Amino acid sequence: MDNTITSLTSETKSTRSDIAGFQSRVTGLELHVLTVEDHLTTTQDRDQKLLYLRSKLIDLEDRSRRDNVRFFRFLESIEGTDTQSFLRTVLPKLTDLTFDLPLEFQRVHTLGPKRQDEASSPCPIIPCLL
């Protein structure tokens, strides 16, 4: 009987030791889960902000393009070095309109690189009128 009690006491101590080890592991896992949940919340907040900023950027890009006009079919480099002067001269002739004030541009640029090959399609001229 003494042997059985000693054996049970030994098993109980072993079980308590195992339980203590499991408790420390569970505590560590709970802390890890809390950290992961915090990171998940932060990531979700950042994703929402990123979606908002992306839509805002698209809206701003669209707004900046609304004032642009595109002109196609001009021969490559026909505008020379001053595209604004070229458009001030050519637009009244092409539209058969007279303007009381000179045409004012916020900016003028061509789309894409200058092409050396005359057979290739010319790049469009894109002015932003004021």
C-alpha positions in Angstrom: 0.0 0.0 0.0 2.9 2.3 0.8 4.2 1.6 -2.6 1.0 2.6 -4.2 0.8 5.8 -2.3 4.3 6.7 -3.2 3.6 5.9 -6.8 0.4 8.0 -6.8 2.3 10.9 -5.2 5.0 10.6 -7.8 2.4 10.6 -10.6 0.6 13.6 -9.1 3.9 15.5 -8.9 4.7 14.6 -12.5 1.2 15.6 -13.6 1.5 19.0 -11.7 4.8 19.6 -13.4 3.3 18.8 -16.8 0.3 21.1 -16.0 2.7 23.9 -15.0 4.6 23.5 -18.2 1.4 23.6 -20.2 0.2 26.6 -18.4 3.4 28.5 -19.2 3.1 27.5 -22.8 -0.6 28.6 -23.0 0.4 31.9 -21.4 3.1 32.4 -24.0 0.6 31.5 -26.8 -2.0 33.9 -25.4 0.6 36.7 -25.5 1.5 35.7 -29.0 -2.2 35.7 -30.1 -2.6 39.2 -28.6 0.4 40.5 -30.5 -0.9 38.9 -33.7 -4.3 40.4 -33.2 -2.8 43.9 -32.6 -0.8 43.5 -35.8 -3.9 42.4 -37.7 -5.8 45.4 -36.5 -3.0 47.7 -37.5 -2.7 46.0 -40.9 -6.4 46.3 -41.5 -6.4 50.0 -40.6 -3.5 50.5 -42.9 -5.3 48.6 -45.7 -8.3 50.9 -45.3 -6.1 54.0 -45.3 -4.3 52.7 -48.4 -7.6 52.1 -50.2 -8.7 55.6 -49.3 -5.5 57.2 -50.4 -5.5 55.2 -53.7 -9.0 56.4 -54.5 -8.0 59.9 -53.6 -5.0 59.7 -55.9 -7.1 58.4 -58.8 -9.5 61.2 -58.2 -6.7 63.8 -58.2 -5.2 62.4 -61.3 -8.6 62.4 -63.1 -9.2 66.0 -62.0 -5.8 67.1 -63.3 -6.5 65.5 -66.7 -9.9 67.1 -67.1 -8.4 70.3 -68.3 -6.2 68.6 -70.8 -6.9 68.5 -74.6 -5.2 66.1 -76.9 -4.2 66.9 -80.4 -3.2 64.1 -82.8 -1.8 63.8 -86.3 0.8 66.5 -86.1 4.0 65.5 -87.8 6.8 64.6 -85.4 8.8 67.7 -84.2 6.7 70.1 -86.3 6.2 72.2 -83.2 9.9 72.8 -83.0 11.3 73.8 -79.6 8.4 76.0 -78.4 5.2 73.9 -78.4 3.1 76.7 -76.8 3.9 79.2 -79.6 3.2 76.5 -82.2 -0.3 75.9 -80.7 -1.0 79.6 -80.3 -0.4 79.9 -84.0 -2.0 76.7 -85.3 -5.2 76.5 -83.1 -6.9 79.6 -84.4 -6.2 78.4 -88.0 -7.5 74.9 -87.4 -10.6 76.0 -85.5 -11.4 79.1 -87.6 -12.0 80.9 -84.4 -10.6 84.3 -83.3 -9.7 84.7 -79.7 -9.9 88.1 -77.9 -7.1 87.2 -75.6 -4.0 85.2 -76.5 -4.2 81.5 -75.6 -2.7 80.8 -72.2 -1.4 77.4 -71.2 -0.7 76.0 -67.8 1.6 73.4 -69.4 2.1 71.7 -72.8 3.8 68.4 -73.4 4.0 65.6 -75.8 3.2 62.1 -74.9 6.0 59.6 -75.2 9.5 60.0 -76.5 10.4 61.8 -79.7 10.5 59.4 -82.6 13.2 59.6 -85.2 11.4 57.5 -87.7 9.0 59.6 -89.8 6.9 56.5 -90.7 6.0 55.9 -87.1 2.9 57.6 -85.8 3.5 61.0 -84.2 3.0 61.4 -80.5 0.1 63.6 -79.4 0.5 67.1 -78.1 -1.3 67.6 -74.8 -1.9 71.2 -73.6 -3.6 72.3 -70.4 -5.5 75.5 -71.2 -6.1 78.2 -68.6 
